[in-house]
Amino acid sequence: MNNNTLSFPDVFTAYLAPRGFEAELLRELGDSVLAVRDRLVLASGEPRDVAWAQNVWQNPRWIPIESIGDAAHKLKGLQRKWALYSTGLHRRATLIQDKLPKVSARRQVFGEPPPSAPLGSWTLWEENLLLASPACSSPWNHGEAEFEENKTEPPGRAYLKLWELFTRLGVKPAPGDLCLDLGASPGGWSWVLAGLGARVFAVDKADLAANVAAMPNVEHCRGSAFGLDPRMVGAADWLFSDVICYPERLLAMVERWLELGECKRFVCTVKLQSETDFAILERFRAIPGSRLLHLHHNKHELTWLRL
């Protein structure tokens, strides 16, 4: 190893930013950043629960190599399945990956558990030096949860956010649970929730897609998501919102429901403007028992949840 890698602390973590959000991850990691290669950011310390990471390399280590074959041998000596995140020396890195067992390209089926076999990540840091982590936070290649999509029933593609969230966390509404879907139109989230057997109370001034409105366990209330009085609703199992609004307005709605309502679990999309408002995100993060994360199917937005 050269002097640059020898200067790294014994304990560090590698974070892979979602495409286009490297600046957000760098801002979130702050002074702990040690090095950056494309979307891969190395930071000092143990793995942190950061929002702007699509995959976290939880136990990275430097592996000196003598050849392409030696690299493959050393990786296979740690475990079987590896995903290459190439940050340079692309041809040499590809030749190493070609000597490793193939990683299945099969898309995730909703309702089935995510892949259970450990999937490590690695990159060729220098010609004769690997950075490899046998353990990663995501079971999917680079955190990219690609599903067998339903292109006929759900209106739009927003439903994929819930598919990913429920599959990733292993938690979802049970049959009979009362789910509020605030700002529901055109109904992609209501479609997912009703398909799970939940009772869905969908609130929006606009119509739901006809096939969603016709689902027997979906009730559409025509009105504003922000006008619903939590005290009039009573106990609810879940509150969902993918409504398009400024983050400040969503936060005010969430705080009102936390203060006045009787809802057990929350899942909301915080839709950001052209500039990422880190101050408002910290206010969401400060809500006890909650977290922020960036799903593969999120755009310039984060998913806030309190389960």
BAVOFI-577364 format. One line per field, with one value per residue (C-alpha): x, y negated, z; residue in one letter. Coordinates in Angstrom, 3 decimals, padded with zeros to 6 digits. Layout:
<nodes>
c1 = c(X / ...)
c2 = c(Y / ...)
c3 = c(Z / ...)
rest = c(A / ...)
</nodes>
This chain:
<nodes>
c1 = c(000.000 / 001.193 / 001.543 / -001.933 / -003.713 / -001.389 / -002.606 / -006.199 / -007.516 / -007.998 / -011.765 / -013.492 / -016.619 / -017.411 / -020.711 / -022.163 / -024.204 / -027.363 / -026.785 / -026.642 / -026.561 / -022.860 / -022.909 / -025.686 / -023.767 / -020.578 / -022.476 / -024.039 / -020.708 / -018.949 / -015.431 / -015.280 / -014.702 / -011.327 / -011.495 / -013.926 / -013.959 / -016.911 / -019.981 / -017.965 / -017.109 / -014.754 / -015.278 / -013.705 / -015.509 / -018.055 / -021.037 / -023.516 / -027.219 / -026.916 / -029.824 / -027.946 / -026.263 / -027.688 / -025.350 / -022.957 / -019.789 / -019.787 / -016.378 / -014.045 / -010.438 / -007.387 / -006.222 / -002.855 / -002.811 / -000.140 / -002.257 / -005.797 / -005.958 / -004.598 / -007.283 / -010.074 / -008.561 / -008.387 / -011.939 / -013.297 / -011.373 / -013.531 / -016.904 / -018.593 / -020.670 / -019.143 / -020.332 / -017.775 / -018.182 / -015.587 / -013.879 / -010.920 / -008.649 / -011.907 / -010.546 / -008.385 / -011.262 / -013.629 / -011.155 / -011.064 / -014.867 / -015.105 / -013.200 / -015.719 / -019.062 / -021.812 / -024.239 / -027.847 / -029.519 / -032.979 / -035.351 / -036.927 / -040.489 / -042.678 / -043.875 / -040.714 / -037.871 / -034.780 / -031.700 / -030.315 / -026.838 / -024.185 / -023.227 / -019.953 / -018.755 / -015.293 / -013.339 / -009.854 / -008.343 / -004.918 / -003.414 / -002.375 / -004.733 / -008.366 / -010.831 / -013.380 / -016.195 / -017.754 / -020.714 / -022.954 / -026.157 / -028.134 / -028.871 / -029.089 / -026.259 / -025.120 / -028.420 / -030.394 / -033.657 / -035.059 / -038.481 / -040.553 / -042.861 / -046.620 / -047.150 / -050.917 / -052.628 / -050.957 / -051.221 / -047.679 / -044.515 / -044.772 / -045.933 / -042.331 / -041.310 / -043.572 / -042.603 / -038.961 / -039.546 / -041.618 / -039.197 / -036.168 / -037.511 / -039.542 / -042.440 / -045.749 / -049.416 / -051.306 / -054.707 / -057.347 / -054.978 / -056.390 / -054.089 / -054.499 / -053.155 / -052.939 / -052.568 / -053.427 / -054.208 / -053.766 / -053.634 / -050.389 / -049.799 / -053.462 / -053.205 / -050.257 / -051.896 / -055.243 / -053.449 / -051.997 / -055.512 / -055.397 / -058.355 / -057.389 / -058.815 / -057.497 / -057.682 / -057.221 / -059.103 / -058.371 / -059.771 / -058.178 / -057.553 / -060.777 / -059.383 / -058.039 / -061.269 / -063.141 / -061.135 / -063.535 / -061.205 / -060.440 / -062.552 / -061.885 / -062.519 / -062.438 / -060.551 / -057.158 / -054.583 / -053.760 / -057.357 / -058.027 / -058.394 / -056.504 / -058.977 / -061.842 / -060.122 / -059.490 / -057.017 / -055.180 / -052.474 / -050.509 / -050.283 / -048.820 / -048.142 / -046.471 / -048.069 / -046.280 / -045.653 / -042.925 / -041.094 / -042.112 / -045.779 / -045.316 / -043.441 / -046.242 / -048.770 / -046.666 / -046.199 / -049.945 / -050.681 / -048.059 / -049.570 / -053.285 / -053.678 / -053.669 / -051.565 / -048.983 / -046.727 / -045.773 / -044.267 / -043.902 / -041.940 / -040.063 / -039.922 / -037.064 / -036.718 / -033.813 / -031.586 / -031.514 / -032.781 / -030.595 / -032.074 / -035.601 / -034.247 / -032.611 / -035.980 / -037.511 / -034.560 / -034.961 / -038.456 / -037.984 / -038.074 / -037.842 / -035.300 / -034.656 / -033.502 / -033.091 / -034.772 / -033.516 / -036.885 / -036.696 / -035.754 / -034.700 / -036.528 / -036.123 / -038.467 / -039.204 / -040.570 / -041.544 / -042.458)
c2 = c(000.000 / -003.518 / -006.361 / -007.695 / -004.508 / -004.016 / -007.379 / -006.124 / -005.406 / -001.799 / -002.279 / -003.840 / -003.303 / -003.686 / -005.252 / -005.099 / -008.171 / -007.933 / -009.100 / -012.879 / -013.378 / -013.221 / -016.786 / -015.921 / -012.917 / -014.953 / -017.635 / -015.021 / -013.326 / -016.636 / -016.652 / -012.849 / -012.562 / -011.017 / -010.469 / -010.573 / -008.417 / -009.136 / -008.374 / -006.456 / -008.437 / -007.152 / -008.568 / -007.945 / -006.008 / -003.224 / -003.113 / -005.919 / -006.116 / -008.682 / -009.553 / -010.238 / -006.836 / -004.224 / -001.547 / -001.471 / 000.621 / 001.615 / 003.262 / 002.115 / 003.204 / 002.733 / 005.848 / 005.743 / 007.900 / 009.200 / 009.991 / 010.277 / 013.903 / 013.080 / 010.412 / 012.843 / 015.504 / 013.133 / 011.880 / 015.427 / 016.260 / 013.762 / 014.786 / 015.858 / 012.932 / 009.594 / 006.513 / 004.276 / 000.533 / -000.651 / -003.962 / -003.694 / -001.199 / 000.087 / 002.774 / 004.358 / 004.187 / 005.844 / 008.665 / 009.323 / 009.276 / 011.716 / 014.267 / 014.034 / 015.890 / 014.103 / 011.984 / 012.671 / 009.903 / 011.203 / 008.431 / 008.359 / 009.670 / 007.753 / 010.018 / 012.087 / 011.419 / 009.630 / 011.698 / 013.338 / 014.332 / 011.784 / 009.451 / 007.618 / 004.567 / 003.767 / 001.352 / 001.319 / -001.601 / -001.317 / 001.080 / 003.493 / 002.512 / 003.417 / 001.769 / 004.425 / 004.784 / 008.237 / 006.669 / 003.957 / 002.336 / 003.239 / 006.757 / 005.368 / 004.544 / 000.986 / 000.522 / 000.506 / 002.277 / 003.086 / 004.767 / 006.819 / 003.907 / 003.957 / 001.778 / 002.179 / 001.629 / -001.103 / -004.687 / -005.990 / -004.622 / -006.055 / -002.647 / -001.438 / -003.586 / -001.592 / 001.715 / 000.888 / -000.409 / 002.574 / 005.061 / 003.315 / 003.007 / 006.210 / 004.223 / 003.441 / 002.878 / 005.984 / 006.952 / 004.826 / 002.047 / -001.447 / -003.450 / -007.151 / -008.172 / -011.964 / -013.558 / -010.214 / -011.052 / -009.342 / -006.451 / -004.523 / -004.265 / -003.477 / -000.680 / 000.874 / 000.557 / 001.932 / 004.794 / 005.754 / 006.027 / 002.769 / 000.403 / -002.778 / -006.238 / -008.279 / -012.073 / -014.311 / -017.022 / -015.212 / -011.912 / -008.546 / -006.339 / -004.486 / -001.036 / -002.232 / -004.006 / -000.788 / 001.294 / 002.364 / 001.401 / -002.109 / -005.056 / -008.373 / -011.591 / -014.600 / -017.353 / -018.750 / -016.515 / -019.461 / -020.139 / -016.798 / -017.250 / -014.490 / -014.715 / -013.766 / -010.658 / -008.711 / -005.859 / -004.919 / -002.340 / -004.138 / -007.613 / -007.805 / -010.907 / -011.331 / -014.733 / -017.413 / -020.328 / -022.395 / -020.500 / -023.116 / -022.457 / -018.700 / -019.116 / -021.267 / -018.586 / -015.823 / -017.793 / -018.394 / -014.683 / -013.801 / -016.294 / -015.738 / -012.427 / -008.782 / -007.357 / -004.673 / -004.782 / -007.409 / -007.190 / -010.493 / -011.713 / -014.950 / -016.539 / -019.011 / -022.056 / -022.925 / -023.530 / -020.868 / -022.393 / -020.678 / -022.693 / -021.371 / -017.838 / -018.111 / -019.083 / -015.920 / -013.871 / -015.332 / -013.849 / -011.054 / -007.519 / -008.593 / -008.371 / -009.685 / -007.583 / -007.843 / -004.996 / -003.905 / -005.093 / -008.493 / -011.456 / -014.763 / -013.716 / -011.644 / -009.228 / -010.093 / -007.320 / -006.744 / -003.117)
c3 = c(000.000 / -000.697 / 001.776 / 000.969 / 002.026 / 005.001 / 006.287 / 006.505 / 010.007 / 011.069 / 011.174 / 008.184 / 006.086 / 002.390 / 001.309 / -002.205 / -003.098 / -005.216 / -008.775 / -008.874 / -005.111 / -004.319 / -002.956 / -000.510 / 000.814 / 001.187 / 003.092 / 005.364 / 006.161 / 006.744 / 008.165 / 008.381 / 004.597 / 003.748 / -000.013 / -002.933 / -006.052 / -008.346 / -006.170 / -003.566 / -000.438 / 002.255 / 005.734 / 009.108 / 011.806 / 012.068 / 009.646 / 010.252 / 009.493 / 006.714 / 004.460 / 001.231 / 000.864 / -001.478 / -000.158 / 002.781 / 002.688 / 006.339 / 006.803 / 004.011 / 003.936 / 001.702 / -000.145 / -001.955 / -005.109 / -007.453 / -010.516 / -011.860 / -010.798 / -007.350 / -006.907 / -007.777 / -005.500 / -002.545 / -003.021 / -003.297 / -000.142 / 001.736 / 000.279 / -002.937 / -004.265 / -005.206 / -007.083 / -008.771 / -008.409 / -010.893 / -010.100 / -012.486 / -014.246 / -015.686 / -018.004 / -015.321 / -012.833 / -015.319 / -015.933 / -012.191 / -011.922 / -014.845 / -012.769 / -009.920 / -009.705 / -011.624 / -009.625 / -010.590 / -012.575 / -011.619 / -010.681 / -007.236 / -007.045 / -004.606 / -001.839 / -001.902 / 000.558 / -000.740 / -001.594 / 001.540 / 000.338 / 001.370 / -001.474 / -001.059 / -002.960 / -004.219 / -006.365 / -007.852 / -005.961 / -007.552 / -010.076 / -007.331 / -004.528 / -003.914 / -001.587 / -000.658 / 001.849 / 002.395 / 004.224 / 002.759 / 003.958 / 000.833 / -000.430 / -003.982 / -006.344 / -005.427 / -003.558 / -006.802 / -005.992 / -009.424 / -009.402 / -011.780 / -012.492 / -012.886 / -015.952 / -016.248 / -012.880 / -010.807 / -012.072 / -012.511 / -010.935 / -007.407 / -006.178 / -006.528 / -003.553 / -001.247 / -002.827 / -002.163 / 001.357 / 002.483 / 000.914 / 002.354 / 005.899 / 006.034 / 007.518 / 005.845 / 006.720 / 007.726 / 006.304 / 007.983 / 009.050 / 008.574 / 006.289 / 005.583 / 002.170 / 002.187 / -001.222 / -002.772 / -006.424 / -008.819 / -006.370 / -006.764 / -003.038 / -002.334 / -004.902 / -003.047 / 000.368 / -000.758 / -002.478 / 000.903 / 002.317 / 004.270 / 004.580 / 002.750 / 003.413 / 000.478 / 000.673 / -002.367 / -004.229 / -007.487 / -008.713 / -008.144 / -011.146 / -011.904 / -011.119 / -007.755 / -006.815 / -007.607 / -005.135 / -002.359 / 000.491 / -000.822 / 000.322 / -001.411 / 000.498 / -001.810 / -000.016 / 000.938 / 002.576 / 004.823 / 005.804 / 007.488 / 011.260 / 013.112 / 015.997 / 013.685 / 012.326 / 015.499 / 015.704 / 012.514 / 011.983 / 009.260 / 007.722 / 004.217 / 002.148 / -001.228 / -001.711 / -003.728 / -001.374 / 000.225 / 002.990 / 005.567 / 004.878 / 005.159 / 008.445 / 009.859 / 008.876 / 010.439 / 013.663 / 013.850 / 013.478 / 016.083 / 018.517 / 017.940 / 016.157 / 017.141 / 014.317 / 015.027 / 011.966 / 009.389 / 005.891 / 004.022 / 001.020 / 001.666 / -001.777 / -002.080 / -004.280 / -006.581 / -003.555 / -000.849 / 002.408 / 005.008 / 007.863 / 007.283 / 006.885 / 010.302 / 011.770 / 010.316 / 011.573 / 015.073 / 015.483 / 018.057 / 016.688 / 013.052 / 010.243 / 006.750 / 003.827 / 000.082 / -001.754 / -005.148 / -006.517 / -004.827 / -006.985 / -005.368 / -002.234 / 000.905 / 002.609 / 006.237 / 008.397 / 011.980 / 012.618)
rest = c(M / N / N / N / T / L / S / F / P / D / V / F / T / A / Y / L / A / P / R / G / F / E / A / E / L / L / R / E / L / G / D / S / V / L / A / V / R / D / R / L / V / L / A / S / G / E / P / R / D / V / A / W / A / Q / N / V / W / Q / N / P / R / W / I / P / I / E / S / I / G / D / A / A / H / K / L / K / G / L / Q / R / K / W / A / L / Y / S / T / G / L / H / R / R / A / T / L / I / Q / D / K / L / P / K / V / S / A / R / R / Q / V / F / G / E / P / P / P / S / A / P / L / G / S / W / T / L / W / E / E / N / L / L / L / A / S / P / A / C / S / S / P / W / N / H / G / E / A / E / F / E / E / N / K / T / E / P / P / G / R / A / Y / L / K / L / W / E / L / F / T / R / L / G / V / K / P / A / P / G / D / L / C / L / D / L / G / A / S / P / G / G / W / S / W / V / L / A / G / L / G / A / R / V / F / A / V / D / K / A / D / L / A / A / N / V / A / A / M / P / N / V / E / H / C / R / G / S / A / F / G / L / D / P / R / M / V / G / A / A / D / W / L / F / S / D / V / I / C / Y / P / E / R / L / L / A / M / V / E / R / W / L / E / L / G / E / C / K / R / F / V / C / T / V / K / L / Q / S / E / T / D / F / A / I / L / E / R / F / R / A / I / P / G / S / R / L / L / H / L / H / H / N / K / H / E / L / T / W / L / R / L)
</nodes>
